[in-house]
Amino acid sequence: MNFGLKLSTLHRCAACLAATLIMAPLLAACGGGSGSGTVPTGNIVLRDQNNYTATSTLTIPQVVTASGADLSICWSTLSTDLLGHPVLPTKDINNVSFLQLLNFTEQQVADALGAGQSFTSHVKNYRDFHTTTASTCTTLSTFTLGKSLPVTPATDYVEAADKKYMLIFSNGTTPGSGSRTMIFLEPSANSAVTSVTAPEGLGILDFQADITTPAAVSAPAVGPWVVDWSLLTLDGLGNEVVFQNIDGLMVGWYDMTLAALQAQVLNYDRIATALYRVAIPKDARTVDLATAATETGEVFPGFTRTGGVWAVGLLCSTCQVPAPIAVSILAPAAN
């Protein structure tokens, strides 16, 4: 899971997409919940004033190709995702999506993604290709959706003033989740280009997050340690929290200063000295950290480490981009 990223960009709710896809969290929220009137039952209570804040913009590359061509599409050379993390093409790219957008410019797409706004009404055609480990290339005509007809390049990919086209390379096969990189396609009668290569994700996302300004969350020295987010109403981008989308929690200790952690915001999950994870049942609002553990099975021992930074994050693995819904700094009481 990624303890960093956060496309100011995105709400989170792949379930809103389904067949028509586009962006629920590169996209619009399915609906949310409010902490208004709720009485927390945990003793580590996350509130809006404790949540990190973030902004981001997307600069999505474009390639001009022959209009109506059955493009050859490859991701064999892809090595970084939107976070700048390494990508193994045969393992990490499971789906490639083709979108035909009507009356929506490339800038409007990037702006919408950056603001967490839905533009599903502009998606005229959506098809995808589920990859295999045997190949890292395909052609546009192999893209389909269930039993729907595949893309017909001669009619579905043509130069037109009111149409824009896009490819999204993703981890997982659920529409609207796991984006690793993306590119705009521009068909032109003046182009002879018939091949497209997935662009490096590094450099597409410009992300800025603030974890130093929000107030730290008090945590008791002695357990139980029950994290409660029932009072959260907004995620780090200012979007309404969708409690049903929260499916994981991570608590980590970082042997560094808060400023140093801030400087590596996109790598929270990779630089923790100790990291404990726990799955969250659908629509839950609390979790006992006694159920959290490391990848090797070490159970959360309490806030025994000192001198560094403790942080907790609420996760959404099905969101278009796996940005934390919340990240808060913890202030454990002294033993």
Secondary structure by P-SEA (a helix, b strand, c coil): ccccccccccccccccccccccccccccccccccccccccccccccccccccccccccbbbbbbccccccccccccccccccccccccccccccbbbbbbbccccaaaaaaaaaacccccccccbbbbbbbccccccccccccccccccccccccccccccccccccccccccccccccccbbbbbbbcccccccccccccccccbbbbbccccbbbbbbccccbbbbcccccccccccccccccccccccccccccaaaaaaacccccccccbbbbbbbcccccccccccccccccccccccccccbbbbbbbbbcccccccccbbbbbbbccc
